[in-house]
Amino acid sequence: MEEKIFYNVEDVMTMLMISKSHAYKIIRELNQDLKAQGYMTITGKVSCQYFDEKFYGLQTA
């Protein structure tokens, strides 16, 4: 099975134990940060690498 590239709202809800509306808000905020850095984003999904870095301080190669 392939490794995920993006988390969807259900993934964020589960990992952070938050409501769907709050998960969408977090995804929007993270995607705004990425857009400001010049990256393309997908509505309703967030880069796993960026999410992990922002929430857990993980640095992936």
N, C-alpha and C positions, 0 to 999 in steps of 0.2 A: 504494500500500500504506500502511496506517495505521501510525503510530508506536506502538511498544510502550509500554504503561503499566506493565506488571509484567515482571520477570525471573523465570524459573522456575529450577529446580535445574540444568538443563543449561546455561543461560546463565551462571550463576554459576560452575559448574565450568570452563567454557571460558575465561571472562574471567580467573579467578584461578589457573587451572591447578592445581586441587585435586580431591580425591576427592569422590564424591557425598555421603558421610556428613559431611564437613567443610562442604560447600556447604549442606546442610540445617541444620547447626548455625549457620552464619552467618545464614541466612535466619530461623531461629527467634529469634536474638538481635536482629536488626534489627527484626523484627516485635514483639518484646517492648518495645523502645524506643518504637516507634510507638504501641502500645497504651497505654503509660504516658503518652503525650502526648495520648491521647484519640482516636486514629485507629482506624478499622476496618482489619483486615488479612485476608488470604486465606492459609490454610495452604499452605505449599509455594511461595509466590510472595512477592516483595518489590517494593515500589515502585521503579521505575527511578530516579526523581528522588532518593529517599532513599538508595538504594544508591550512586549516582554521587557524591552529596554526601559520604557517609561514607568511601568508598574513594578517590575521586579529587579531592575538594575542589571539585567542580563545583557552581556555583550556577546553576540554570536559572530562568527567569522564570516 
